[in-house]
Amino acid sequence: MSGGFRGISKWWIPVIMVGIVIIAFLFYQWIIPRTNLEVRTVYHESPGGGGTGGVINVNVLLTNWGNREISDLDCRVVVDQVGGGEMARNEAPDLVLGRGENAEIKLSFIGSQFADYKISISLSMICSGSTTERVLVHETEEEQMNLVFVDNLR
């Protein structure tokens, strides 16, 4: 009879280990406070006839992957032509992002596929009483018509 009891106890070790891993994951996801704002910037050129110009789209997706609410989120997106002037601007003030929520900021302008652009994203947010300010800058390249930039603010 004691031989059968030893066989059963061997099955409990993996079950206990899996249980510990699940509890640790749940503790990390919901109990330990953390901030994680993902800023995904998508740049897309739609060239016009003969390369003289076309529609350029810049979409910025803000996603709160942390488990704390982000409030008073102000986001300003500015696209400048490298060596030139401002091409487009859009702002989204006073956003509130709960856990897993997102917001999108879109810009469209007529530009040249042969020009380089600088995308500046200014962020200001409050999370758990502390204020964070950041400026993210990305530059496009002449030969790339589609670009994706991903930044995480923690």
C-alpha positions in Angstrom: 0.0 0.0 0.0 2.8 2.4 0.7 4.2 1.9 -2.8 1.0 3.3 -4.3 1.1 6.3 -2.0 4.6 7.2 -3.2 3.4 7.1 -6.8 0.6 9.6 -6.1 2.9 12.0 -4.3 5.1 12.2 -7.4 2.1 13.6 -9.3 1.7 16.4 -6.8 5.1 17.9 -7.4 4.4 19.1 -10.9 0.9 20.3 -9.9 2.4 22.3 -7.1 5.0 23.8 -9.4 2.5 24.8 -12.0 0.3 26.3 -9.2 3.3 28.4 -8.0 3.9 29.7 -11.5 0.3 30.6 -12.0 0.1 32.4 -8.6 3.3 34.3 -9.4 1.9 35.4 -12.8 -1.4 36.5 -11.3 0.5 38.4 -8.5 2.6 40.2 -11.2 -0.3 41.0 -13.4 -2.8 42.3 -10.9 -1.2 43.0 -7.5 2.2 44.6 -8.1 1.5 48.1 -9.3 3.2 48.9 -12.6 3.1 51.4 -15.4 3.6 50.4 -19.1 2.4 52.7 -21.8 3.1 51.4 -25.3 3.4 54.1 -28.0 3.2 52.5 -31.5 3.8 54.9 -34.3 2.9 53.8 -37.9 4.2 55.8 -40.9 2.8 55.1 -44.3 3.3 56.9 -47.7 0.9 56.6 -50.5 2.8 58.1 -53.4 1.1 60.2 -56.0 1.6 60.1 -59.8 5.2 60.5 -60.9 6.5 60.8 -57.4 5.4 64.4 -57.1 3.6 64.0 -53.8 1.1 61.8 -52.1 -0.8 61.3 -48.9 1.3 60.5 -45.9 -0.4 59.0 -42.9 1.0 58.9 -39.3 -1.0 57.0 -36.7 0.0 56.9 -33.1 -1.6 54.2 -30.9 -1.3 54.6 -27.1 -2.0 51.4 -25.2 -1.9 51.0 -21.4 -0.5 47.5 -20.8 0.2 48.3 -17.1 -2.3 47.6 -14.3 -2.6 51.3 -13.1 -4.8 53.9 -14.6 -3.1 56.7 -16.6 -4.8 60.0 -16.3 -4.3 63.5 -17.6 -2.5 62.0 -20.6 -1.6 64.8 -23.1 -0.2 63.8 -26.4 1.0 66.1 -29.2 2.3 64.7 -32.5 4.2 66.9 -34.8 5.7 66.0 -38.2 8.5 68.2 -39.6 10.3 67.9 -42.8 14.0 67.4 -42.0 15.6 70.7 -42.9 12.3 72.3 -43.5 9.1 73.4 -41.7 6.2 71.8 -40.0 4.0 69.5 -42.1 1.3 68.4 -39.7 0.2 68.5 -36.1 -2.4 66.9 -33.9 -3.1 67.0 -30.2 -5.1 64.8 -27.8 -5.4 66.4 -24.4 -6.7 65.0 -21.1 -7.0 61.3 -22.1 -7.7 58.7 -19.4 -6.5 55.1 -20.1 -7.5 52.3 -17.9 -5.8 48.9 -17.9 -5.8 47.5 -21.5 -7.4 50.6 -23.0 -6.0 52.6 -25.9 -6.3 55.8 -27.8 -5.3 56.7 -31.4 -4.1 60.0 -32.9 -4.1 60.3 -36.6 -2.4 62.7 -39.0 -2.6 63.0 -42.8 -0.8 65.4 -45.1 0.4 65.8 -48.6 4.1 65.3 -48.9 6.9 63.9 -51.0 8.0 60.3 -51.0 11.6 61.7 -51.5 11.7 63.7 -48.3 12.7 62.7 -44.9 10.4 63.5 -42.0 10.9 63.9 -38.2 8.0 62.6 -36.1 8.0 64.2 -32.6 5.6 62.8 -29.9 5.3 64.8 -26.7 3.7 63.0 -23.8 2.7 64.2 -20.3 0.8 61.9 -18.0 -0.1 61.2 -14.4 0.1 57.7 -13.0 -0.4 56.9 -9.3 0.3 60.5 -8.4 3.6 60.9 -10.2 3.9 63.0 -13.4 6.0 61.8 -16.3 6.9 63.8 -19.4 8.7 62.4 -22.4 9.5 63.4 -26.0 9.9 60.6 -28.5 11.6 61.4 -31.8 11.7 59.2 -34.9 13.0 60.0 -38.4 11.8 58.4 -41.6 14.1 57.3 -44.4 13.6 58.2 -48.0 13.5 54.7 -49.4 11.0 53.4 -46.7 7.3 53.8 -47.4 6.1 51.9 -44.3 7.7 52.2 -40.9 6.6 51.1 -37.4 8.2 52.5 -34.2 7.4 50.9 -30.9 8.3 52.6 -27.6 7.4 51.6 -24.0 7.3 54.0 -21.1 7.5 52.4 -17.8 
